[in-house]
Amino acid sequence: MKYPVLTSLRHKGKVLQIDTEREMVILLGVNGEVIGSLSWDFFIDQILAYRKVAVQKEVRSEPRISLAFRVRYNTPEGERFESRAGGIGGGGLFIESHTPLPVGTKLAMEFSLPEKSGEWLPAKGTVAWVCPKADQYTFSPGMGVRFTEIDEMVRHQIHELVKGIQVTSQAA
């Protein structure tokens, strides 16, 4: 099926073609030439990512910082991953991944903060939102994980780290 673009000033005259057999959306130029195509997976991931980012911004209750550190995590099915986290706060962390797990996935994880890189801190969490590709909010694709179980001493360490870095950043 073909759907002409009629009201978008920047794209008027182009056509979106839906290919249900290949589950693709194809963009055709004003002369019918193929400009490009995207899979349905990509569109669905984009819609979910932006919807979840907006929800996450509204519900984030604790300050966070951008910080690179190591994280290991396991899914309920027993899959084990090792990655880099790109940010943390008392409520959760952001795990960089080119294949983020679906929203709602429960994770058992451990992470190693930079000041004590040999110490692994345990926590459990749930994927709260995904970013399938780098965008204006994150430099890397990945997933925001909300802590569901975390020792109070670990949360305290995170709070102290966040406060320390925020104070240092404000002083600079």
C-alpha positions as CSV (number, residue, x, y, z in Angstrom):
1,M,0.0,0.0,0.0
2,K,1.2,3.5,-0.8
3,Y,0.4,6.6,1.3
4,P,1.2,10.0,-0.2
5,V,2.6,12.7,2.1
6,L,0.2,15.6,1.7
7,T,0.5,17.9,4.7
8,S,4.1,17.8,5.9
9,L,5.7,20.9,4.4
10,R,9.2,19.3,4.4
11,H,8.2,16.0,2.8
12,K,5.1,16.9,0.7
13,G,5.1,14.8,-2.5
14,K,7.0,11.9,-1.1
15,V,5.3,8.5,-0.6
16,L,5.4,6.0,2.3
17,Q,5.0,2.5,0.9
18,I,4.1,-0.3,3.4
19,D,5.5,-3.8,2.5
20,T,3.6,-6.2,4.8
21,E,5.4,-9.3,3.5
22,R,8.9,-8.0,4.4
23,E,7.5,-5.8,7.4
24,M,9.2,-2.7,6.0
25,V,8.3,0.9,5.4
26,I,9.8,2.3,2.3
27,L,10.2,6.0,1.5
28,L,9.8,7.0,-2.1
29,G,10.9,10.4,-3.5
30,V,8.6,12.7,-5.5
31,N,9.7,10.9,-8.7
32,G,9.0,7.4,-7.3
33,E,12.7,6.6,-6.5
34,V,13.5,4.6,-3.4
35,I,15.1,6.9,-0.8
36,G,15.3,4.3,2.0
37,S,13.5,1.8,4.1
38,L,13.2,0.8,7.7
39,S,11.9,-2.3,9.4
40,W,8.8,-2.4,11.6
41,D,11.1,-3.4,14.5
42,F,12.8,-0.1,14.2
43,F,9.6,1.9,14.2
44,I,8.2,0.0,17.1
45,D,11.4,0.5,19.1
46,Q,11.4,4.2,18.4
47,I,7.9,4.7,19.5
48,L,8.5,2.7,22.7
49,A,11.8,4.4,23.4
50,Y,10.4,7.9,23.2
51,R,7.3,7.0,25.1
52,K,9.4,5.5,27.9
53,V,11.9,8.4,28.0
54,A,9.1,10.8,28.6
55,V,7.6,8.6,31.3
56,Q,11.0,8.1,32.9
57,K,11.6,11.8,33.1
58,E,8.3,12.3,34.9
59,V,8.9,9.6,37.5
60,R,12.7,9.9,38.2
61,S,12.8,10.9,41.9
62,E,16.5,10.9,42.6
63,P,19.4,12.9,41.1
64,R,21.7,11.0,38.7
65,I,25.0,11.6,37.0
66,S,26.6,10.5,33.8
67,L,29.4,8.2,34.7
68,A,31.1,5.2,32.9
69,F,31.6,2.0,34.9
70,R,31.3,-1.7,34.4
71,V,28.1,-3.7,34.9
72,R,27.3,-7.4,34.7
73,Y,23.7,-8.6,34.5
74,N,21.6,-11.8,34.2
75,T,18.2,-12.3,32.7
76,P,15.6,-14.6,34.3
77,E,16.3,-17.0,31.5
78,G,20.0,-17.2,32.6
79,E,21.5,-15.1,29.9
80,R,24.6,-13.3,31.2
81,F,25.9,-10.0,29.8
82,E,28.7,-7.7,30.6
83,S,28.6,-4.1,29.5
84,R,29.3,-0.5,30.4
85,A,26.9,1.7,32.3
86,G,26.6,5.3,31.3
87,G,24.9,6.8,34.3
88,I,23.6,6.1,37.8
89,G,21.5,7.5,40.5
90,G,19.8,6.2,43.7
91,G,16.9,4.9,41.6
92,G,18.7,3.0,38.9
93,L,21.3,3.1,36.1
94,F,21.6,3.2,32.3
95,I,23.2,0.1,30.7
96,E,24.7,0.7,27.2
97,S,23.7,-2.0,24.8
98,H,23.1,-2.3,21.0
99,T,20.5,-4.9,21.8
100,P,18.6,-3.6,24.8
101,L,16.2,-6.0,26.5
102,P,12.4,-5.4,26.5
103,V,10.8,-3.1,29.0
104,G,9.7,-5.1,32.0
105,T,12.7,-7.6,31.9
106,K,13.9,-8.3,35.4
107,L,17.7,-8.3,35.9
108,A,20.1,-9.5,38.6
109,M,23.1,-7.3,38.3
110,E,26.4,-6.2,39.8
111,F,28.3,-3.1,39.1
112,S,31.8,-1.7,39.9
113,L,32.0,2.0,40.6
114,P,35.2,3.8,39.5
115,E,36.6,4.7,42.9
116,K,36.5,1.0,43.9
117,S,36.8,-0.9,40.6
118,G,37.6,-4.2,42.2
119,E,34.4,-4.2,44.4
120,W,31.2,-5.5,42.8
121,L,28.0,-4.2,44.2
122,P,24.8,-6.3,43.8
123,A,21.3,-5.1,42.9
124,K,18.2,-6.2,41.1
125,G,16.2,-4.2,38.7
126,T,13.7,-4.0,35.9
127,V,14.2,-2.5,32.5
128,A,12.1,0.7,32.7
129,W,12.8,2.2,29.2
130,V,14.9,1.5,26.1
131,C,16.8,3.7,23.7
132,P,17.4,1.5,20.6
133,K,19.9,4.0,19.2
134,A,21.9,7.0,20.3
135,D,19.8,10.2,20.4
136,Q,19.9,13.7,21.9
137,Y,19.5,12.3,25.4
138,T,21.9,9.4,25.4
139,F,25.2,9.0,23.6
140,S,24.7,5.2,23.3
141,P,21.8,2.9,22.7
142,G,20.8,1.0,25.8
143,M,18.2,0.6,28.6
144,G,17.3,2.4,31.8
145,V,17.1,0.0,34.7
146,R,15.1,0.9,37.8
147,F,16.4,-0.7,41.0
148,T,13.9,-3.0,42.6
149,E,16.2,-4.5,45.3
150,I,19.3,-2.8,46.5
151,D,21.1,-2.9,49.8
152,E,20.8,0.4,51.7
153,M,24.6,0.6,52.1
154,V,25.0,0.3,48.3
155,R,22.3,3.0,47.7
156,H,24.1,5.2,50.2
157,Q,27.4,4.7,48.3
158,I,25.6,5.8,45.1
159,H,24.1,8.8,46.8
160,E,27.5,9.9,48.1
161,L,29.1,9.4,44.7
162,V,26.3,11.4,43.0
163,K,26.6,14.2,45.6
164,G,30.4,14.3,45.3
165,I,30.4,14.6,41.6
166,Q,27.6,17.2,41.5
167,V,29.5,19.3,44.0
168,T,32.8,19.0,42.0
169,S,30.9,19.9,38.8
170,Q,29.3,23.0,40.3
171,A,32.7,24.1,41.7
172,A,34.3,23.9,38.3
